[in-house]
Amino acid sequence: MLKPGLDGFEVSRAIRSDASLKETPVVLLSALGESRLVDAVRTWGARE
């Protein structure tokens, strides 16, 4: 189910902006499989 109003990118940004959570690993999963999503998370430092 897709979540309207709040997506994984927003949650990830919120985690990274909180100094106490900055080093917390984040796992992103998507059922969409769009290459632009993969490219976007890689620019934020995602690893495979």
MDTraj code that builds the backbone (N, CA, C; nanometers):
import mdtraj as md
import numpy as np

residues = "MET LEU LYS PRO GLY LEU ASP GLY PHE GLU VAL SER ARG ALA ILE ARG SER ASP ALA SER LEU LYS GLU THR PRO VAL VAL LEU LEU SER ALA LEU GLY GLU SER ARG LEU VAL ASP ALA VAL ARG THR TRP GLY ALA ARG GLU".split()
xyz = np.array([
    [0.0849, -0.1168, 0.0000],
    [0.0000, 0.0000, 0.0000],
    [0.0897, 0.1235, 0.0000],
    [0.0601, 0.2186, -0.0860],
    [0.1329, 0.3447, -0.0898],
    [0.0783, 0.4378, 0.0176],
    [0.1674, 0.5073, 0.0836],
    [0.1282, 0.5975, 0.1915],
    [0.1152, 0.7405, 0.1384],
    [-0.0035, 0.7965, 0.1384],
    [-0.0193, 0.9356, 0.0931],
    [0.0325, 1.0338, 0.1980],
    [0.0929, 1.1418, 0.1519],
    [0.1321, 1.2499, 0.2427],
    [0.2695, 1.2367, 0.3057],
    [0.3181, 1.1172, 0.3288],
    [0.4490, 1.0989, 0.3900],
    [0.5175, 0.9820, 0.3206],
    [0.6338, 1.0114, 0.2630],
    [0.7037, 0.9033, 0.1941],
    [0.8366, 0.8737, 0.2620],
    [0.9020, 0.7714, 0.2150],
    [1.0289, 0.7290, 0.2722],
    [1.1371, 0.8340, 0.2629],
    [1.1335, 0.9143, 0.1563],
    [1.2315, 1.0215, 0.1425],
    [1.2169, 1.1227, 0.2557],
    [1.0943, 1.1591, 0.2865],
    [1.0692, 1.2553, 0.3938],
    [1.1108, 1.1986, 0.5296],
    [1.0817, 1.0731, 0.5531],
    [1.1209, 1.0097, 0.6787],
    [1.2731, 1.0050, 0.6887],
    [1.3387, 0.9674, 0.5803],
    [1.4846, 0.9613, 0.5786],
    [1.5461, 1.0987, 0.6044],
    [1.4932, 1.2014, 0.5423],
    [1.5432, 1.3379, 0.5650],
    [1.5264, 1.3790, 0.7106],
    [1.4130, 1.3444, 0.7699],
    [1.3887, 1.3790, 0.9105],
    [1.4887, 1.3087, 1.0017],
    [1.5172, 1.1825, 0.9738],
    [1.6144, 1.1081, 1.0540],
    [1.7526, 1.1713, 1.0403],
    [1.7937, 1.2036, 0.9193],
    [1.9259, 1.2615, 0.8954],
    [1.9394, 1.4017, 0.9551],
    [1.8310, 1.4745, 0.9685],
    [1.8391, 1.6111, 1.0220],
    [1.8426, 1.6139, 1.1751],
    [1.8139, 1.5023, 1.2399],
    [1.8176, 1.4932, 1.3860],
    [1.9563, 1.4458, 1.4279],
    [2.0298, 1.5305, 1.4988],
    [2.1680, 1.4995, 1.5365],
    [2.1801, 1.3674, 1.6120],
    [2.0823, 1.3352, 1.6947],
    [2.0906, 1.2115, 1.7731],
    [2.0623, 1.0865, 1.6892],
    [2.0054, 1.1035, 1.5715],
    [1.9732, 0.9897, 1.4841],
    [2.0564, 0.9869, 1.3564],
    [2.1430, 1.0848, 1.3400],
    [2.2153, 1.1033, 1.2144],
    [2.2881, 0.9779, 1.1654],
    [2.3434, 0.8993, 1.2555],
    [2.4189, 0.7796, 1.2172],
    [2.3339, 0.6517, 1.2150],
    [2.2050, 0.6647, 1.2364],
    [2.1149, 0.5493, 1.2354],
    [2.1004, 0.4948, 1.0936],
    [2.1259, 0.3663, 1.0727],
    [2.1055, 0.3095, 0.9394],
    [1.9575, 0.3153, 0.8998],
    [1.9333, 0.3435, 0.7747],
    [1.7969, 0.3512, 0.7216],
    [1.7867, 0.2529, 0.6057],
    [1.6850, 0.1690, 0.6083],
    [1.6608, 0.0744, 0.5000],
    [1.5406, 0.1242, 0.4216],
    [1.5608, 0.1452, 0.2922],
    [1.4527, 0.1922, 0.2062],
    [1.4093, 0.0785, 0.1150],
    [1.2820, 0.0545, 0.1124],
    [1.2242, -0.0476, 0.0250],
    [1.1170, 0.0176, -0.0606],
    [1.1089, -0.0235, -0.1847],
    [1.0064, 0.0310, -0.2724],
    [0.9536, -0.0778, -0.3640],
    [0.8254, -0.0791, -0.3819],
    [0.7632, -0.1717, -0.4756],
    [0.7539, -0.1107, -0.6147],
    [0.7898, 0.0160, -0.6268],
    [0.7740, 0.0852, -0.7539],
    [0.8810, 0.0470, -0.8561],
    [1.0052, 0.0235, -0.8106],
    [1.1114, -0.0199, -0.9000],
    [1.1512, 0.0814, -1.0054],
    [1.1346, 0.2066, -0.9792],
    [1.1700, 0.3098, -1.0758],
    [1.3162, 0.3475, -1.0600],
    [1.3884, 0.3526, -1.1713],
    [1.5314, 0.3820, -1.1654],
    [1.5577, 0.5217, -1.1091],
    [1.4663, 0.6152, -1.1271],
    [1.4885, 0.7502, -1.0728],
    [1.4901, 0.7477, -0.9205],
    [1.4157, 0.6557, -0.8600],
    [1.4178, 0.6426, -0.7146],
    [1.5527, 0.5900, -0.6675],
    [1.6051, 0.4918, -0.7391],
    [1.7360, 0.4362, -0.7052],
    [1.8416, 0.5449, -0.7170],
    [1.8379, 0.6221, -0.8241],
    [1.9345, 0.7305, -0.8433],
    [1.9235, 0.8346, -0.7328],
    [1.8035, 0.8660, -0.6920],
    [1.7824, 0.9659, -0.5869],
    [1.8413, 0.9215, -0.4540],
    [1.8172, 0.7986, -0.4139],
    [1.8692, 0.7550, -0.2842],
    [2.0205, 0.7369, -0.2875],
    [2.0750, 0.7070, -0.4014],
    [2.2207, 0.6984, -0.4121],
    [2.2854, 0.8349, -0.3920],
    [2.2214, 0.9403, -0.4388],
    [2.2769, 1.0740, -0.4170],
    [2.2771, 1.1121, -0.2701],
    [2.1950, 1.0454, -0.1905],
    [2.1892, 1.0700, -0.0455],
    [2.2826, 0.9787, 0.0308],
    [2.3626, 0.9002, -0.0418],
    [2.4592, 0.8143, 0.0246],
    [2.4149, 0.6720, 0.0468],
    [2.3114, 0.6289, -0.0216],
    [2.2636, 0.4913, -0.0056],
    [2.3651, 0.3937, -0.0635],
    [2.3714, 0.2760, -0.0018],
    [2.4572, 0.1687, -0.0496],
    [2.3717, 0.0466, -0.0766],
    [2.4180, -0.0351, -0.1657],
    [2.3460, -0.1594, -0.1964],
    [2.4000, -0.2726, -0.1137],
])
top = md.Topology()
chain = top.add_chain()
for i, resn in enumerate(residues, 1):
    res = top.add_residue(resn, chain, resSeq=i)
    for name in ("N", "CA", "C"):
        top.add_atom(name, md.element.get_by_symbol(name[0]), res)
traj = md.Trajectory(xyz[None], top)
